[in-house]
């Protein structure tokens, strides 16, 4: 019961922060701009192609869907990290964590309550943003995103991993150092994924293999970019999959083994958060 009480309090505290309000307002602004842009682009495309261009129109729908979800992924990453980066480190620094820890509540309950509170917030934000993009495209064009729920679940798994990494850093580092750590790891995974993708297209096999190895290593350090690549693969159209190229999707994509690794990674990091907080002097 203590876990859910702390989760509810964490959710309420996060909802009162100006950063969440700013994120929601900017998210709604993004959906408005995306919706207007999609409408006018589609209006022009429909006039120029006519009924005979349905295949081309479907590819335009899918391209704009991928562009929208790419931004949604980035915005949700920022929201996940910025709202959770000081939840433990900030409370330790201010001494407010002692108020909760001094009560008959186990430390692991505090950690898991905070984790569940932020996880619920992130899930709702992702559903609002990603679901908003998909819903608008469906209502305006009648185009249903391929494997929408699989893609959203993969993106949510990515956010939960970043949340756990943020909480783990908060048990040992200051808020600023923790933010640098989480965004630094995310940046390493991001650039590693692009190096792998570019390297796979190089004619030199040795250089391509080296680039692929760099991408695999960075994915093992933090599987965030790998999960986005798999989510993008789920969303992309069959034609783009056959061609193997798109600015927002990839010819090669992580296997189910990487998804399983990401789940194990999440469980391990979340366990380390509990262990690290239990051993921390408050």
Steps between C-alpha positions, in 0.01 A plus 500: 500500500791737576630457147177617341468789747849622410426442131188716527688774686784486247255532212334800666835664574617451143172637365549821698845568358526775245721282281214253451259781422749644252543157345128453463450844345788448258368152422157638418665771289689228313180304437332817370788584266527138386126482435495821296809401304364153430168641385644749252768263367239232450258742340759595238609138446143380449433770242816426304483118509129430490336163571759315289782598735381306803829309533702823500255657744537208739877549496453870575274409791760261634788745453317773693401248766865402546603866517239568767591195708869587478424833669267332749779261600740789555250709698407207723868425568551861610187491716599170664848615597425860595212413732679215679864607506480670842225300666746312724816709486308823560312359798822362647673836458211690660452244777131452420556132425564443872140592576377204297786263581456556875146368487420124509551476125767279349749666272418272210137609531610863465701424188237282335224746589691781329575275204133406456389863532736621230433194284128578502567862410733406214254241366219757493721759331614252236142387437387861465778595259542180298130420505425859398720476191354165398143606571527818294644314201223242525222759532635716216618234255356170625855362525565261786858479624649150457552317831414812700474334841824305457681823414352689795592220741858498371519877545359466852761237581764749385360768733485263796865412450596868496285555809682222688841630390400847621387367838817291535718804439290698748588261781871587474543824304387859527216613277732674252745210481213256460353701213838507327533124548159408360510736203862401434409132486204578279724700266751216480224251414352742247822563307597132527175402331560741212860382460372143475237599244742695280766232533262230378479685166876541451656302214807423712403193700765550767393859566135396494561221752688738730212748486252222571703387800499857636124510466455166674727600789319830557167314487621268773605798713157663456244337264297819447586557134462130424146505638410805291640330189285195570194719563567685173522167320159404637351827375655518154309394190576172316635695202750692713600171664567354156701802385691508826538878523320786669617798708291376791527123468768246430582217265647294781326489834558339842382144542270359766814407693580869547145563623539219755838648599333839551239344731772326704697827500197679645456242775871509592522880509180529704636245748824697524298813580348322802834358614684831458233696688493243781876544548498880477556705815223757523 
